[in-house]
Amino acid sequence: MGHSFRRWIALGSAVAALAACHRAAPPLTRNLNVENKVAMRSVSLYYESPDLLLAPEPRSLPLPENPAGALDLVVRELLKGSVNAGVPRLFPDDAVLRGAYLLPDGTALIDLGGPTLSQGWNTGSHQELMALYSLVQTVTANFPEAKQVRVLVNGEPAETLAGHISLTDALRPNAALVSR
Amino acid sequence: MKRFIPLLVLAAASILFAQAPSPNQATLRMASGDHPVTITGAEGQTLFAADEVMTALGGALGPEGNGFQVSLNNAAAVFGPDSRYAVIRDELIEMPVTPVVLDGRPFVPWQFFQGFLSKAADLDVVWDPAARLLTVRPAQHLIVSVQLSVANIQGISKVVATLSAPVDYAVIKQPQAYVIRFKSPIRAPFPEQTYDDPYVAKATFNGNDLRLDLKSPDVAADAYKLDNPYRVIVDLHKVAGGGVTPVPSIVTPRPVQQAPGIHTIVIDPGHGGKEVGAIGPGGLMEKDVTLQICRKLQDALESKLHARVILTRTDDSIVPLDQRTAIANQFKADLFLSVHMNAAVVKGAHGAETYFLSLEASDELAKKAAEVENAQGGPTSTSGSDLKLILWDLAQQEYLNESSRFAQDIQEEMNRITGVQSRGVKQAPFRVLVGATMPAALVEVGFITNPEEESKLTSDLFQKSVVDALTTAIQRYKTDYETRIGTNHSEPVEATAASTKHGT
């Protein structure tokens, strides 16, 4: 993300000189925090409970009203892990969110990265299943517009995160993985 | 006269600029006329101002999260500045470089418009860099380029046609040849090429046809397609009784009995090579235990069931997930079992669980099923022929009931014979099960992350009890299946499945 940002700055500076030659176009990137009132909002983040299923953890976050703007922030918060030290992290410590998009057809696109996920995550199917569905459950529970989650790694399609669960198709919430 | 000089200079300048357009501009050509489009460069690629192109097309562009959304004809695609992939209706559009944002305006390579407009408006997009001309035109002019490769792997000749865009096709059987008839114009890589291959003599492109001439008439074909990149794959192999099929050394002879039933079993030791799988607190690696157990299971199944048993790997090597299933399909296996060890971050996790495939994204699968019907339903297709058109993602669908029964048998015998806690039969979208054209299951024998179970997994006694449990379960499923289809004449499974329960 930092690299991209620096690239944007560099490219932005490079075109600044050309700006005078061009008709100035209004910037399309809106400041969502200004346009959408940011307020403390309640969300549920899903982590693994002692019964080896997913359980919601309530969290209050400053979020914009716009779901597209809030999605990124909620997933980043999920990746930070539980506030309860006794609840283990599901994703590798170095996992990062590269981008989160909400598509009109109800697909949330989550682009993950970080050294472990990039090089091949050595873990079993249960942890991989819990990690992926903590994401699916968190996204679909907090954003009614999102019906399914498509996961990319480093901006590209990946077969799996750790050799088990297929990422070829979008994942839908699975009630059997959620603690009752 | 002097007062006309500025006008003359202005006129000369405008002629000059008209003849030599700004280096930052290209022309967008559509049926309605030409439009100037601002361009920029990145990593050797030309990128186009997405807002200008979308406005000219009558569409729209706006922000979406930290990326952008374009829309046209009720279709929308989203892209971001950090990914080479845009998304439309859960499909990906691949771009050679990531989009860049200048002054808040996104610039994308022409391949984005090609992918988006082909799906949103049935339009084709062509970029001519010399003329700086981006042409948008009806899609019937789309020409798909084809690359062809032929390779013989484990006795199967694999003909892979890699396409620059998805194309429907039909496979037609002819005397000692197969013809793949593409339903759109193609750009062939060559007119004709001969091969030093056991089955394929020659490949010839003629119009929309790719003709594969075979070296003998007793060669059968299975055709299927894969995405990312788009590929049509034809697997050629000898038909039964048609001569000696080359088989890898790990394959035991096919049993004499050929009545329908469970005769060929593929066992898949999970992970391998640098893909070590889960690692226990004592350093035990999943890939090593799965191979040890599967080798013993192969011996047990061969001696007790007299089955033909194939391992997807026999050493510490990496085998891609799709290839593991492909091996089972190529050998026409009747059962597929993938063996794994589990891992959890929650302390104290223990027990065994067995999975069969769950189908995710049913809308997507329904769409693919419709594609299969379309591909099979054309006038040039060969309904009723011995060809089988398989879509990888749909392959396991028709076996789910049998896979569920098989998984149930595995789980019950694991619990009964090894005594480990049963975590039950579950469904999940396991990649290794997706393409299997036979009943298929995946067993998680125990949690390698649990010190107690890690220790047990290294013991010969426990490994033997796991092998006993899996052998008994496979024998039980075989007897049950063959009884249901009326080809079993052996003793009931309970009488043959006597096993002692080992301690936990």
HADDOCK unambig.tbl for C-alpha pairs under 7 A between the chains (distance, minus, plus):
assign (segid A and resid 4 and name CA) (segid B and resid 82 and name CA) 6.96 0.50 0.50
assign (segid A and resid 8 and name CA) (segid B and resid 101 and name CA) 6.67 0.50 0.50
assign (segid A and resid 11 and name CA) (segid B and resid 102 and name CA) 6.85 0.50 0.50
assign (segid A and resid 12 and name CA) (segid B and resid 102 and name CA) 5.68 0.50 0.50
assign (segid A and resid 12 and name CA) (segid B and resid 103 and name CA) 6.52 0.50 0.50
assign (segid A and resid 27 and name CA) (segid B and resid 103 and name CA) 6.06 0.50 0.50
assign (segid A and resid 27 and name CA) (segid B and resid 104 and name CA) 4.56 0.50 0.50
assign (segid A and resid 27 and name CA) (segid B and resid 105 and name CA) 6.22 0.50 0.50
assign (segid A and resid 28 and name CA) (segid B and resid 62 and name CA) 6.41 0.50 0.50
assign (segid A and resid 28 and name CA) (segid B and resid 63 and name CA) 6.40 0.50 0.50
assign (segid A and resid 28 and name CA) (segid B and resid 104 and name CA) 5.37 0.50 0.50
assign (segid A and resid 28 and name CA) (segid B and resid 105 and name CA) 6.02 0.50 0.50
assign (segid A and resid 29 and name CA) (segid B and resid 63 and name CA) 5.68 0.50 0.50
assign (segid A and resid 29 and name CA) (segid B and resid 104 and name CA) 5.35 0.50 0.50
assign (segid A and resid 30 and name CA) (segid B and resid 63 and name CA) 6.95 0.50 0.50
assign (segid A and resid 50 and name CA) (segid B and resid 346 and name CA) 6.43 0.50 0.50
assign (segid A and resid 52 and name CA) (segid B and resid 346 and name CA) 6.97 0.50 0.50
assign (segid A and resid 68 and name CA) (segid B and resid 64 and name CA) 6.13 0.50 0.50
assign (segid A and resid 68 and name CA) (segid B and resid 65 and name CA) 4.52 0.50 0.50
assign (segid A and resid 69 and name CA) (segid B and resid 65 and name CA) 4.79 0.50 0.50
assign (segid A and resid 88 and name CA) (segid B and resid 345 and name CA) 6.20 0.50 0.50
assign (segid A and resid 88 and name CA) (segid B and resid 346 and name CA) 6.68 0.50 0.50
assign (segid A and resid 101 and name CA) (segid B and resid 64 and name CA) 6.87 0.50 0.50
assign (segid A and resid 101 and name CA) (segid B and resid 65 and name CA) 5.79 0.50 0.50
assign (segid A and resid 103 and name CA) (segid B and resid 78 and name CA) 6.85 0.50 0.50
assign (segid A and resid 105 and name CA) (segid B and resid 89 and name CA) 6.31 0.50 0.50
assign (segid A and resid 107 and name CA) (segid B and resid 90 and name CA) 6.74 0.50 0.50
assign (segid A and resid 122 and name CA) (segid B and resid 275 and name CA) 6.91 0.50 0.50
assign (segid A and resid 122 and name CA) (segid B and resid 276 and name CA) 6.30 0.50 0.50
assign (segid A and resid 122 and name CA) (segid B and resid 277 and name CA) 4.70 0.50 0.50
assign (segid A and resid 122 and name CA) (segid B and resid 278 and name CA) 5.18 0.50 0.50
assign (segid A and resid 123 and name CA) (segid B and resid 277 and name CA) 5.40 0.50 0.50
assign (segid A and resid 123 and name CA) (segid B and resid 278 and name CA) 3.97 0.50 0.50
assign (segid A and resid 123 and name CA) (segid B and resid 279 and name CA) 6.94 0.50 0.50
assign (segid A and resid 123 and name CA) (segid B and resid 343 and name CA) 6.02 0.50 0.50
assign (segid A and resid 124 and name CA) (segid B and resid 277 and name CA) 6.37 0.50 0.50
assign (segid A and resid 124 and name CA) (segid B and resid 278 and name CA) 4.96 0.50 0.50
assign (segid A and resid 124 and name CA) (segid B and resid 341 and name CA) 6.65 0.50 0.50
assign (segid A and resid 124 and name CA) (segid B and resid 342 and name CA) 4.53 0.50 0.50
assign (segid A and resid 124 and name CA) (segid B and resid 343 and name CA) 4.24 0.50 0.50
assign (segid A and resid 125 and name CA) (segid B and resid 342 and name CA) 5.96 0.50 0.50
assign (segid A and resid 125 and name CA) (segid B and resid 343 and name CA) 6.70 0.50 0.50
assign (segid A and resid 126 and name CA) (segid B and resid 342 and name CA) 6.24 0.50 0.50
assign (segid A and resid 126 and name CA) (segid B and resid 343 and name CA) 5.92 0.50 0.50
assign (segid A and resid 126 and name CA) (segid B and resid 344 and name CA) 6.01 0.50 0.50
assign (segid A and resid 127 and name CA) (segid B and resid 343 and name CA) 5.97 0.50 0.50
assign (segid A and resid 127 and name CA) (segid B and resid 344 and name CA) 5.03 0.50 0.50
assign (segid A and resid 127 and name CA) (segid B and resid 345 and name CA) 6.82 0.50 0.50
assign (segid A and resid 155 and name CA) (segid B and resid 82 and name CA) 6.70 0.50 0.50
assign (segid A and resid 155 and name CA) (segid B and resid 83 and name CA) 4.37 0.50 0.50
assign (segid A and resid 155 and name CA) (segid B and resid 84 and name CA) 6.36 0.50 0.50
assign (segid A and resid 155 and name CA) (segid B and resid 85 and name CA) 6.55 0.50 0.50
assign (segid A and resid 156 and name CA) (segid B and resid 85 and name CA) 6.60 0.50 0.50
assign (segid A and resid 164 and name CA) (segid B and resid 430 and name CA) 5.27 0.50 0.50
assign (segid A and resid 164 and name CA) (segid B and resid 431 and name CA) 5.84 0.50 0.50
assign (segid A and resid 165 and name CA) (segid B and resid 429 and name CA) 5.52 0.50 0.50
assign (segid A and resid 165 and name CA) (segid B and resid 430 and name CA) 4.53 0.50 0.50
assign (segid A and resid 165 and name CA) (segid B and resid 431 and name CA) 5.62 0.50 0.50
assign (segid A and resid 166 and name CA) (segid B and resid 429 and name CA) 5.65 0.50 0.50
assign (segid A and resid 166 and name CA) (segid B and resid 430 and name CA) 5.51 0.50 0.50
assign (segid A and resid 166 and name CA) (segid B and resid 431 and name CA) 4.43 0.50 0.50
assign (segid A and resid 169 and name CA) (segid B and resid 360 and name CA) 6.64 0.50 0.50
assign (segid A and resid 169 and name CA) (segid B and resid 361 and name CA) 6.17 0.50 0.50
assign (segid A and resid 170 and name CA) (segid B and resid 360 and name CA) 6.86 0.50 0.50
assign (segid A and resid 170 and name CA) (segid B and resid 361 and name CA) 5.87 0.50 0.50
assign (segid A and resid 171 and name CA) (segid B and resid 360 and name CA) 5.95 0.50 0.50
assign (segid A and resid 171 and name CA) (segid B and resid 361 and name CA) 6.61 0.50 0.50
assign (segid A and resid 172 and name CA) (segid B and resid 360 and name CA) 6.56 0.50 0.50
assign (segid A and resid 172 and name CA) (segid B and resid 361 and name CA) 6.88 0.50 0.50
